Amino acid sequence: MSEPKTASPTPGDMYKGWLFKWTNYIKGYQRRWFVLSNGLLSYYRTQAEMGHTCRGTINLATANITVEDSCNFVISNGGTQTYHLKASSEVERQRWITALELAKAKAVKMQAESDDSSDEAPVSSQGDKSEFQSILRTLTCKVEDLSTCHDLIGKHGTALQRSLSELESLKLPPESGDKIRQVNERATLFRITSNAMINACRDFLSLAQTHSKKWQKSLQYERDQRIRLEETLEQLAKQHNNLERAFRGATVLPASSPGSAGSSKGSGGGHGKGDLSDDDENEFFDAIEDAPEFITVPADPKYHKRTGSNVSGISSEMGLEDHLREEQQQQQQQAANQESASKELIPRKKRRNRIPDKPNYSLNLWSIMKNCIGKELSKIPMPVNFNEPISMLQRLTEDLEYSELLDRAAKCESSLEQLCYVAAFTVSSYSTTVFRTGKPFNPLLGETFELDRLEESGYRSLCEQVSHHPPAAAHHAESKRGWTLRQEIAIASKFRGKYLSIMPLGSIHCLFVNSGNHYTWKKVNTTVHNIIVGKLWIDQSGEIDIINHKTGDKCHLKFAPYSYFSRDVARKVTGVVTDSSGKAHFILSGTWDEKMDYSRVMQSTRGENGAEGRQKTVYQTLRAKDLWRRNPLPENAENMYYFSNLALSLNEEEEGVAPTDSRLRPDQRMMENGHWDEANSEKQRLEEKQRAVRRKRESEAVKPEEEGAHVDTYKALWFERKEDPVTGEVTNVYRGGYWEAKEKQDWSACPDVFSAS
């Protein structure tokens, strides 16, 4: 792909090209498109923005231009605006400096002349026309006079030269007096002609000087009028676009009403579930210093209409909208059936909806943190003051907070529509972390956690801590509604002084029974900011590729990192769903803490080069529709560690669980009940017990290793290591037997993890 030239002179005192502009200490220099025209230096993020969005403009008439080194220079107007710029080379910098100095000189001169004639009002257009015509006629006559004088000077000059030549050839005989007289006559004629030419030039210059200020004022007036006209046209275009969107929205919404189902004329039916969100959310503008990879624009109105002839084949592809509407109706019917049946059947178990309020304990952070910098977090003895009363296994189970998304995905016939739901499920797993600044308890080796929600949600889940160094947990969830989710997540974490980085390692697998589709993806990084000073806050950043290994479909999700300098919405997530050939079918947009929307792609085109010289893709999409929205937090959540309804129930005591279940962990239970000092002592006891068990296990394996035999020092109870046939990774896969053991209440194989013995 060819990259545009760094700078390109163009006719009409315009100079434009790429320069690097200093933005901030986080992003440094960023590539921007600069345009120098009419004494104004403007810049844009890309060339495509020249038609609609100017990022900044500085007037060179009042600006100072300073050269710093071979490639850097600074433009400042004395306070409010300062551009620190860098060219790609010294030659390129000199071209820009020359163009800027010339433009500044012209701008200063024009401003001075405009100030001198500021008391003159613009003449009327009719008077201007007549006056200009008269001035042009006078100038034409003066130019003709100059031309005549030029001819005469040439003629008499030639004759004078000839006479002088003849005079030089003479040896001063008597007739030299005649020649001298002839020379004098010629010189006199030349002097007269020169005087006439000079007078004509003087008249011309006087006339030009008299009217130049007036012409300059008129020209500036016309330029201002043109600028105002362009701004007016831009506003009209935006208003027209908004009206067009509003009109399309007005024609779409009635289609979902019962009385409009039979009419297709004038209605944009086929969008199913109504959406009241603004269409502007469907446009993608990335963080201010991070250029977006693609742009979305509203599709042509013809795509919003469905006719019996299947225009462009679109009406046959509206299954996701129809599915959402059908899903909503099924949920309403199911809720009604449950309400009527609850009067006759035994009610389901009521889950708890609150826990004891978090106590307010003070803590000297420096006394704990000063010796922890650079160490791996899992090897630091942290007090429970930094924790929340929940295990990492339970936190991992919280990924199933919105399991209904997978239920809907299992019903999809199209793999691309199914991928949209899987992507929404992936994003939804982060929604519970936005206010959760507490660290979950590190599970002990062999610790498990089960979650049986077959009655309420149709699934049951099992987690087990399969490794301690590095810490790794295996998770397996299966649903009677046609899906299975499994993952093995190892946590790598580093304390950097100001923030804590958490890097999840491992893949997540989601399999659907009916279609046989097998999806895999990895988690993004989590960052906890302001560890030492300030209010703690969480951010998720990175990219996720969700791949369907059966069909080759792919969804690329991008979690934009938070930036103080960004004008965009915080915690933004964007995504593109493509088939195996790379053709885009859906655009996903939203935030990882609130909602996700989808838009069907009707057409895609390659746009102009972006900030890094790469071409962006412009997608024409239909109106955005809701795909997922976060459930509201329970009342008084701020005093209950910001737990969701599911999180509040995870540590609730249950009968029949394995003796290794996280619900039975004593230090975690003590913390939940508000006994933090006792929890710290118990936590230290459990960790020391685990170290003793590990040392014993390692000592027992020393002798066989000395004899040359390899000994696996620890094997998980409910999971076994296998090579995944799809990804080729060696991972822990559920071997079965847990739910059968629970049914029999046979826990003889479980290790003693929590007891004091």
N, C-alpha and C positions, 0 to 999 in steps of 0.2 A: 504494500500500500504506500503510495507516494506521500511524502509529508510536505506541507506547504512551505514556501520560502519564508525565511526569517523576517524579511522586510521587503516591501515592493513599492517603489515609487509609482504613483498614478497621476494622471492629468488632473489639473485643477487644484494645485497646492495641497494635495492629500498624500499622506504617507502612512502606511500601515504595516503591521507585522507582529511577530511573536516576541515578547520580552518576558523575563522572569521578574515578578513583583514580590517583595517581601510582605508576608501576611501577618505572622506571629511567630513566637518562639517554638510553638508546637509543630506547625506546618512548614515554617521556613519560607523559602522562595517557591512560588507556584507560577506555572506557565499561564500567561494571559495574552489576549489578543488586543493590541493597542492601535488606535486610529487617530492620526493627527490631521485636523481639518479646520480651516477658518480660525486659526489661533487657539483651538481647543484640543486638548489631549484627553481622549476617552479610552476606557478599557472595558473589555467584556471577557467573560469566562471562556467562551468559544466564539467562533465566527458566526455560528447559527444565531447567537444572541443579538447580533447587530440590528436585527429587524425589530426587536421588542424590549430588550432588557439591557440597559447601560449600568454597569457596576460603579462607575465613578467618572467625573470629568473635572479637569483643572484648567483654568484660564491662564495661558502663557503670558498675557500682557502684564500680569502682576506676579509672575512666578520667577523664582531664581533657579538656575540650572547649574549644578555643581558636579564636577567629575571627581570620583573618589579614587579609582584605580583603573587598570587596563580595561575592565569590563563593566564596572559599576558606576552609576551616576544617580544623583538625587534631584528631584524636582519638588519645590516647595513654594507655597504662596504666602509663607510668613507665619503660619500657625495652624489653621484649620485643616489643611491638606498637605501631606508630604508623601511622595512616592519614592521608595527605594527600589531602584530598578537595576537589572543586570542583563547585559546582552550576551549572546552566545560566543562572541569573539570581540577582539579590540577593533577590528575593521567595522563590524556591525554597530558597535557602540559609537564610533566616530560618525557613521552615517546618520544615526539617530540624533547625535549632538548637533550636527550640521543642519539637519532638517528642523530641529527644535529651535535653534538660534535664529534661523531665517524666519520661521513662523512667529517667533516672539517679536522680532523686529517689525514685521508687518503688523502684528497685533497692536504693538505700542503706537506705531504711526497712525493706524486707523482709529485707535482710541483717542489720541491727541486731536486728530482732525475732527472727530465726532464731538469732542468736548468744546472745541472752538466754535463749532456751528450748532451748538445745542439749542441756541435761542431761535434757530430757524425752524419753522414748521414745515412738514412735508407738503409739497405742492400737490394740487389735485392732479389726477391722472390725465385729464384733458389738457390742462395747462402745461403739464410736463411734456406731453406729446408735441404740442405746437412749439414750445420753447426748444426742445431738443432738435426738432426739424430745422428751425432757424439757425441754431448753433452749428448743426452739421453742414448747412449750406455755406455759412461763413468760413468754417474750417476747410471746406472743399476749395473755396476760392483762394484761401491763403496757401493751401498746399500747391495749387496750380501756379501761383506767383513764385513760390519757391522753386518749382520745377523749371519755370522760364528763366529765373535768375541763374539756376544751375547750368542751363544750356549756354547762356551768354558768358558765364565765367569760363566755361570750358572753351568756347570759341575764341574769346579775347586772350585767354591764357596761352593758347597755342600760338596765336599771332605774336604775342609778346615774346615768347621763347624763340620764335623764328627770327624776330628782329634783333634780339640780343645775340643770337648766334652770328648773324651777319655783322653786327658791330664788332664782335670779337675778332672776326677774320680780317678786318680792315687794319691797315698800318697807319691809321690816323692821317689820311690824305685830306685835302681841303673839303671834299664832299662829306666829311664826317659830321659836320654840323647838321646836314639834312637828316642823316640817320638818327642823330641824337634827338632831333625834334620829333621824328617819327616814334621813337621809343617813348618819349614823354607823352605823346598823344595816346599811345596804347596804354600806358600806365594810368593816365587820367581816366580813360574809359573803364579800365579794370576797377579803379577806386570807386567810381560812381556805381558800377554794377554791384560791387561788394557792399557798398553802403545800402543799396536798395535791398539786397538779400538780408542784410543784418536787420534792417528796419522791419522787413516782413517777418523774420523770425521773432523779433521782439514783440510784434503785434500778436503773433501766434501764441507765444508763451504767456503774454499778458492775458489773452482771452482764456487760455487753458487754466491759468492760476485763478482767475476770477470765478470760474464755474466748477473747478475741481472739488471744492468743499461741498458745494451743493450736490454735485453728482455722488460724492461719497455718502452724504446724508441720505440721498434717495436710495442708493444701493443698500445701505444698512437697513433702511426702513423696509425695503423689499425682502431682505433676508429675514428680518424679524417676523414679517408677515408670513413668510414661508414656514418658519419654525412653528409659529402658532397654528398654522393650517395643518402641519404634520401632526402636532400634538392633538388637535381636534379630531383629525381622522383616526388616530390611534385610539382615542377614547371612544369614538363611534364604533370602531371595530370591536373593542372589548364589550361595549354595550350590546352590539349586535350578536356577539358570540354568547353572552349571558342570556339574552332573550331567546336565542335559538336553543340553548340548553334547557331553559325553563319551558319552552314550548314542547321539546321532546319529552321532558319529564311529565308535563301535563297530559301528553298523549299516551304515555306508558302506564301511569298509575290507574286510570279507569279500567284497564284491561283485566285487573285482578278482581274487580268488583263482580258480583254475581250477575248483574244485568247486562254486562258488556261481553260476555263470553261468545255470544253468537255473532258479533259484529267484528270484522277485521278491518274495515275501512276507517282510516283515521285513527286507529288505535295501534299502539306499539306493543301489542301483546307478546306473551312468551317470556316475560322476565320473572314470572313466579313471585317469589317472596318480595314484598315491597321493601324499598330502601329509601330512607329519608335523608341519607347522608349527602353532603354537597359534592358536586362533581369535581371540585378542585382537589379533593383527596385522591382522585384518580390520576393526578399529574405527579410526576416524579421529579423532585428537585432534591438532590443529595445535599449533605452537609456542605457548608459554604466553601470549605477548602478541599472537598472530595467530590470530584465530578461524577455525575451519574453515568451508568453504563448504557442506559436507554431512556427514551422519552415516550410518554403516552399522550395521545390526543384523542378527543372524542371521534368515534367512527362516523362515517357518512350516515345521514338519517335513513337512507334506504335499508340499512342493516337492522334498523329497529322495527321494521314492519315485516310481518309474516303473512305470506299469501299462499294460496293453494298450489302455486307453481314452484314453491321452494326456491325463492330468490337466492341465487348464489349458493344454494345448498345449505343455507344457514338454519332454516327451520328444522332440519333434521338433526341439528347438533345442539339443540337447546335443552338437552337432557338434564344438565346440572340445575338449571333454574326450575324446571319441572320437578326435579327430584327434591329440591329444597322445599317447594310448596307442598309436595306430597308428604314430605317428612314432617312438616309443621302440622298438617292435618292429622297425620298418624299420632303425633305426640298429643295433640288435643284430645283425640279419641281415646288414646291410651290413658290419659289423665282422667277422663270421664269414667272409663271402665274401672280404673283403680279406685276411684272415689265411691262408685256404687258397690264394688266388690268388698271394699274395706268394712262395710257394715255387716257382711255375712262371714268373712274369713277372719282368721286370727291375725291381728295386726303384726307387721314386721317389727323387728327390734328397733327401738328408738335409740338413736345415737346421741351421745352427749354433744352439746353445742357451746360449752364453755369449760375453761380450766381456771385454776386459781390465778389471780392477777400477778403479774411480774413484780417482784419486790424491787425497791429502789436502793441498791447497795452501791456505795462509792468504791472506787478502785484506783490505785496508783498505777497508771499504765506504764510509766517509764521504768518502774521497778521490775516489771515483767518483760518489757519489750527490748530493753537496751542490750540484752545478751542473746536476742533471738534473730538479729538481722543476718540474712544470708543462709539461715538454716532451713531445712525442709520442715514444713508445718507439722507433719505427722510425727516428728521426733521431738516436738517441743511439749513439755508438760504444761498445758494450758488450764487455768482454773475455769470453773463452770460459768464464771461471770461473762465469758465470751460466748457461751453456748446458748442454745435454745433446747428445751426439754424434748428433744426428738433425736432419733438416731439417723445416721446417714442412710441406713437401709429404708427407714420410713420416708426420708426425704426423697429417695429414689422412687419409692412407690407413689409419691405425689405426682409423678408424671402421668398417672392415670386419672388425674382430676377431671379431665374432659374426655373420658373414654367414649362418650357418645359420638365423638367425631369418627372414631374407628368403626363404631357400629354403623354409621351412615356410609362410611367408605366401603364396608363389606357388602352393602346393597347396590353399589354402583356397577353398572354394566361396562362403562367406559373406563379404561385404565387411566386416562388423563384426568377425568373427573375424580377418580379415586385418589390420584396423586395430590389433587388440591386439598382433599380432606386430610391426607397424611401430613402434608406440609403445615396445615393449620394446627394439627395435633402436635407437631414438632415445636411450633412457636408457643403453643399454649402451655407447654411444660415449664416455661420460664415465667409465666404470669404470676406465680405465687412467690417469686423471689424479689419483687421490686422493693418491698419494705423489710425483707427478712435479712437483717444484717448479722444475726446470730449464727454461730457455727454449730452445725449438728454434731452430736457425739460420734467420735470415731468408733465403729463397731469392733468388738472383740473378735478374734479369730474363731470361727465356728458359730458366731451369733447369727440368728435368723430373724426374719419377720414375715408373717403371713397376713394377707388381707383377703378375706372371703366375702365377696359382694355378689354372689351368684343370684341371690334373691332380688337385691335392689338394682344392680347394674349388669348382671349377667356374666361377670368375670371373677376370677380368683387369682391371687398373685403370691409369689414366694420370692424372697431375697435371702441370700446367704453371703456372709463375709468369707471369701475363698482364699484371701491372701492378706497378710498384715504388712509386710515390707516387700514391695510397695503395697499400700492398701488397695484392695480391689474387691468389688462386690458383684455377684451374679444375680440377675433378675429374670424371672420367667412369669409371664401372665398369659392366661388363655381364657377365651370368652366363648360361651355357647352361641354367640351371635356371629361367629365365623371369622375370628382373627386370633392371632397369637403374637405376643410381643416378648422379645428376649434381648437382653443386653448384658455386657460385662463392662463395667466402668471402673477404671483405675484413676485415682486423683493424684496429679502432680501439682504441688503448691509451693510458692516461694513468698517469703515476707521481704518486701523491698524497702521498708522504712516508712514510706508514706502510704503505700497501698499493698494489698495482698492479691496476688495473681493465682487463679485456680484454673488448671488446665485439665479437663476431662480427657482421658484416653480410652479408646475402645469404640466399637461399632454397636449400633442399635439395629435390630432386625425386626421387621414386621411382615408377617405372612398372612395371606387371606386364603381361606379354604376353598371357596367357590371358584375364584378366578385363578388361583395358583400363583398370583403375583407375589414377588418377594422384594421388599424394599429394604435398603440399608442407608444409614446416615451416621454422622458423628456430631457431637455436641460442640458448641462454641465456647470460648473462654469467658470466665466470669472474673470481674475485678471488683474488689472492695476498697473504696477510696476513703481517705482521711482516717487512717488507722490511729495515728497519734493525736492529731489536733483536728477539731471540727466535727461535723455531724457525719456519721457513716452513711455511705450510699453505695448502691450496687449498680453495676453496668454490665451488659452482655454485648460482646462484639466478635465479629468474625464472619465466616461464610460457611454455608452448609450445602452439600450436594446430596439430594435424595434421589437414589437411583432405583429404578425398577429393573431388576436383573432378568426378568422374563421378556419384557417388551423393549427395553432400551430407553423408555421414557425417563425424563430427568427434570428435577426442579432445583433451580439454583436460588438459594435464599441468602440475602446479605443483611446482617445485623450492623447497622451504622453505629460507630462508637459515639458517645456523647461528647459534645464540644461546646465550650462556653461561647465560641464565636459563630456557632451555626445558627442560621435563621430558620432551620427546618425543625420539624416536630421532633421531640426527644424520643429516644428508644425506637427509632424507625426501623421497620423491616420491609424489604422489597424482594420480589421473586418473580421468576419466569418459568413457566411449565412448558417444556418442549417434548416433542416425540423423538423417536430414534433417529430421524433425519435432521434434527435440529430446528424444525419448524415450531414457532411459538404458538400456543393455543390459549393460554391463560396468563394474565398478569396478576400477581398477588401484591397487596400493599396493606400496611397497617403498622401497629406497634406491638412489641412483645408483651406489654403489660396491659393492653386494653382490648384489641380486636384485630381481626384480619378480614380483608375484603378480597374479592376476586373480580376480574373483568375479562370477558371473553375477547380474544384478539380476532379482529375481522381482516386486518391487512397489516403488513409490515413493510417498511421501506428503509433503505440505508440513508442516513442523514449525513450532514457535513462532519468534518473532522472535529473531534473534541479537544479538550485542553491538552491532552497528551498526544495529539495527532492521530488518534484512533477514531474510526467512524462509529457513530452511534446509530442504533436502530430506533426508528420511530414506529411505535405500534398504535394503530387505530383500534380502539376498544369500545365495547358497549358500556353502559352505565354500571358502576361498581355495585356489587351486592355483598351483603353480610355473609361471611363464612364461619366466623367464630367471634364471640364476645365474652369477656371475662365476667364471671359471676361476682356480685358484690360481696365484700368482706362481711363477716358477722358483726353484730353490734359489740362495741367495746373491744374491737380487734387490736387497737393500739396498746391495750394493757395485757393482751394475751399473745405477745410476740408476733402480731399480725398474721396469725394462723388463719387459713381458710377453713371452711366447714369440714372438708375432708381431713385436713391436718389436725383439727381439734379431736377428731375421733380415732386417730391412728394409735395413740398411746392409751386408749381406753382399755381397762382390764377386761379380758375375755377368758372364759373357761375352755379347757381342752387344747390350748396352744402348746407348742413344743416348749420344753424347759429352757431352750436357748433363745426364745423369742424376746425381742427388744422391749416388749411391754413389761417383762420381768426383771429388767436391769435395774438394780437398786439405786445407783447414783442418779440415774435419769429420773426415776420416780421421786427421789428426794428433791431434786431441783424443781420439778413440776409443782410439788407441794410447797415450795418456798423455803426449804431447809438447805440453803446453799453451802453453809459451812460443813454440815454433815455430808453433803453431796461431794464436796472437794475431797474430804478424807476417804470416802468410799471409792471415788474415782481413782485416787492414787493407789488404793489397795487392789482394785481390779487390774490396773495396769501393771503393777508389780507382780501379781499372780500370773498374768499373761507372759511376762518376761521369764518368770521361773519355769513355766511350762515349755516355753520355746527353748530355753537353755537345756532342759532335760531332753527334749526331742532331738536337739542337735547333738548332744553327747551320745545318745543312743545310736545315732547315724554315723558317728566317727569311725567306729571299728569296721563296719562293712565297707566304708569308703576306703579305708586303708588297705583292705583286701582287694580293692579294685572293683567292687560292686557299687553301682549307682543306686542310691536310696532316695526315694521321694519322701521328704521329711513330713509333709502334710498333704492329706487328700480331703477334699471337701466331701461332706456327707450326702448332699442332695444334688450336687452337680459334678460333672466329669469333663475333663479337658478333651476336646475333639477339634479336628480341623474342619472348618466350615467349608462345605463343597462349593459354595457360591463365591465367597470372598477369599478363600484360601487361608484365612486367619485361624490360629489356634486359640480357641476360646472355651469358656466353661458353659456347658449346655446341660439343661435339666435332665437328670437321668430317671426321674420318676420315683414314686414310692412315698412321698411326703403325705399326700392326702389319704392314702391307704393307711399309713401309720397313724394318722390323726383319727381316722374312723375307728381303728382298733385301740387307740390310745396306747400304742406300743412305742415308747420313746427310749427304749433300752440302748439304741445305738447313738444317742445324742451325747456329746461331751458335757462335762461339768464346767460351765463357763462362769456362772455368777456366784456360786456358793462360797462360803468363807473357809471351807476345808482345803 
